[in-house]
């Protein structure tokens, strides 16, 4: 079983300019701090441990929604509900 119930896969587009990468990188870092999100691997984001029951729903869900406001920067942006086996795809 996973140590989390929800995750976001957010992969940046390869063709972003330096300034675009800088901009979206700052947005992602700000949201990570506000929502207590950590990066796992290259493109996966989850709530920082400890996760109690399903308390990762809110932070990870809001992280996904906020990133969706900038979906033009991503080649892949998906929200996974691990315990239901569902995926919401923004990009």
N, C-alpha and C positions, 0 to 999 in steps of 0.2 A: 504494500500500500504506500501511496505517496505521503510525504510530510505536509502536503498542502491540498486544498480542495479546488482552488482556482489558480489559473496562471494566464499570463498574456505573452504572446509571441509578437515581438515588434522588431522587424528587420528593416533597416534603413535602405533606401534606394541607393544603388551604386553610383548613379550619375549626379548626386547632390554636389553642389559647389562647396567650397570650404566654408563660406559664410552660412549657407543653409545647414551644413552639418553642425557648425558652431551653435546656431540658433536652436535647432531641435535638440541637440545634446544638452543645452542649458535647460530647456523645458523639461526634458526627461529627468534630469538630476533634481530639479526643483520638485517635481511631482513625486519622485522616489522619496525625498526627504519628508514631504508633507504627508504622504500616505504610508510611510514605513515599509516601503517596497525595496527589495533587493534583486539584483541581477544574478541569474544562475546560468552559467554557460554564456554563449554568444548573444542570444536574442530572447531569452526567457526571463520573465519577471514574476515574482511572487511576493506575498507578504513575508516580512521577516519573522523568524521564529521567536517566541513560541506561538503556535497557532492552537487556539482552544476551540473545540467544536468547529464551527463554521465562521469564526470571526474574521476570516480572510475575505469573505464575500464583499463587504463594503469597500475596503481599500483597493482591492484588485479591480473590482467593477468600476470604481470611480477613475482609477488609473487608465483603464481601457477607454472609458468615455472621453476623458480629457485628451488622450492621445488621438482619438478619433477626430478631434477638432483640427488636427494637423495631418490628416491621412495622406495628403499629397506628398509627404516626406517619406512614406513607407512603401516598400514593395510587398510587405506582408504585415498585417495587423490583425491578430486573432485573439479571442477570449475563450478560454477553455474552462468548462465546468466539469471537473474530473469525476465527481461522484455521480453525475447524471450522464456523463459521456456526451455532452453537447458542446458545440463550437459555434461562436458568433464570429462572422468574418466581416471586417470593415474594409479590408483591402486584400 
